Amino acid sequence: FDALSYCWGGGGVRVPITLDGRIFWVSQSLFAALRRLRKPDVKYDIWIDAISINQSDLKEKAVQLQLMQDIYRTANKTVVWLG
């Protein structure tokens, strides 16, 4: 898998994406990164904190934040999106 590092900003505006039949609301910055990285005909495993971590569960979020160093270290590569 690859890991995505990006700016969480975007003025609070959220954009819907569909992932495995579920709707996720993401920042404009993340949406732009996904549009740029996506290749519709190629499977692409990418770790994205806003999607991989349940942002409304503070306990899970605290545990997952401790693991982020290992996640980025074990990723095949880290993709940086500056917008």
N, C-alpha and C positions, 0 to 999 in steps of 0.2 A: 504494500500500500504506500501511497504518497500522503503527505500531510500538508495542509494548506495553512499558511500564515497570512493574515489580511487585517486591514483596519476595520474595527467594529463600527466605525462611524456611519453616517448617512442621514443625519438629521432626524432620526427616529422613524423615518418612513420605512415601512416593511413591504416586502413583495412576496407573493405566494409562489412556492415551488411545489412540485409533486414528486415524492420519493416513495417508491414501493406502494403506491396507491394512497399515501398519506400526505396531507398538506402541511407544509412547514412555512412559517413566515420568517423571512430572512432580511437582513439589511440590504440596502441598495449596493453596497460595496461587495458583499458576498454574492449577490445575484449577478453582478457584472463579472466577477471572477469565474463563476460557474458557467456563464454563457461563453466566456472566452476559452475555458478549458474543455468544455463538453464536445465530444465527438459522438454523435448519435449512433454510429455503427460500431463503436468500440467500447468494451467494458472497461471501466476505469474505477479502481478502488482508491478512494481518497478520504482521509480522516479530516473532519471539519468540526471544530469544537462546538459551534452553535447548534449543530445537528446531532453530534455524537453524545453530547452531555445534556441531560435533562435540565434546562436552564431554570425551571420552576421548582426544582427539588434542591434545596440548599445543602442538605447532607450529601447527596450524590455529587453535587457540584464541588463541594469541599474535597471529597475523596478524589474525584477525577482531576482536579487542578494539581494535586500532588503527583499524579501520574503523567502529566503533560511532558515533562522532561524526557521520560522514557519513551513516550509515544513519538516525539520528534526524533529522538536518537535512533529508534529502531525502524523508522520509516525508510523506504528506499531512497526517497528524496523529499525535501521540503520545497514546496512551491510558494513563492512569496508574491502576493498581489498588492501592488501599490496604488492601483486604480488608474 
